[in-house]
Amino acid sequence: MTLSIEVLTTLLYLLQSRRRLSHRARQLLLQSFFPRARHVIFFKSGRSALSAVFEALAREQRGVQVLVPDYICNVVPRAVSRAGLEAVSYRTTEGFEIDLDDLLEKVAKPSVAAVVLASLFGAQNTSQTVVDRIRRARNDVLLVLDDCQNLLLNRAVVPDARTVVVFSFNMKTITGSMGGGVCLGDNGFDLQPPEMNQLRDFRLECAIGMLFLKQVCLRAWRSIGKRLGRRVYKPPCLEYSHATGRIHYDMVPQRIAKLSLARAITRMRTAAETESLRKRNFEALSGFLQQTGAGEVVSTHCTASAPFVPVRLVKPALLTLMPWKGPYGLEGSPHKTLRPELLYFKNDGLDQFSTLVREGSD
């Protein structure tokens, strides 16, 4: 989909009512991504949705513990502590998979009320197999499946009464303009939709409008860069989300912006096309790294379709030739990370790999 068509389609969707947009987005999610879920509640972002989930859990059980992966975006443990709960980490492997022995040992403790399972960089930690293993150990624990990076077509997982799936539209699998939410199965968890707040909602729409304009300008600049020659990228730093007063990045549970819904619908409709381009980019990236000796891909179950591809980089010259994401910083320690040796190629599926890196780069 060309940029002009994408912008026009988004603007046409904005002419529809919020109710109609919500209905259409819900239909697309349940038909194409989570066919075994039953309910969808939209929030302004994935982090907003996470906060709502943990606040609902805190209303059930105050002061309990939540197990989170030791390597994950710092907003996850922050959302736990923000709700008055205690975040306790469990181990993950070098390939970002759950250390099930460590997790099952910790989940057996009565103080643990929830477990966050996050699929990162193509590692499928929210599969039905993993869910079933934990369910055999604890029937009552709340499972929070963090699929913000993992919005795969036709997910086979079946959310039960104590399972929720958190998703995001913000430039990960779906290259939208913020927005996210929670998919649920049966009504076994008391998660309420965010209330309307006219002032905050208006402020959010303005912020998302500016974000959308910035995204359009960046896409246009990328297109111009293809004609002018090689683009220079900023070297990545550690990924760490600081507390911010910007309404679209804070963690307050709030309903999704209408523009975010319009963008999500536009991009979900082309999800299969975007996934195919990501897979072609992955093959080109793997071949480029092998040919140049610049580094190696860390293989995971679905690396080829992941929006971020983990790479052990050898040649620092590539830092400014390709779009990279840095490793996650630790909550409370923004300059520390558990994976200092890795970078992540941003495989957003908006451009072909050949337009990002010229063959034969030194």
Secondary structure, DSSP 4 states (H G I P E B T S, - for coil): --HHHHHHHHHHHHTS-HHHHHHHHHHHIIIII-TT--EEEEESSHHHHHHHHHHHHHHHSTT-EEEEESSS-THHHHHHHHTT-EEEEE-B-TTS-B-HHHHHHHHTSTTEEEEEEE--TT--TTSHHHHHHHHHH-SSSEEEEE-TT---TT------TTEEEEEEEESSSSEEEEEEEEEESSS-S-PPPPPP-HHHHHHHHHHHHHHHHHHHHHHHHHHHHHHH-PPPPPPP--B-------TTTS----PPPHHHHHHHHHHHHTHHHHHHHHHHHHHHHHHHHHHHT-EEE---TTGGG-SEEEEEE--GGGGGTS-EEPPBPBTTBTT--S-TT-EEEE--SSS-HHHHS-TT--
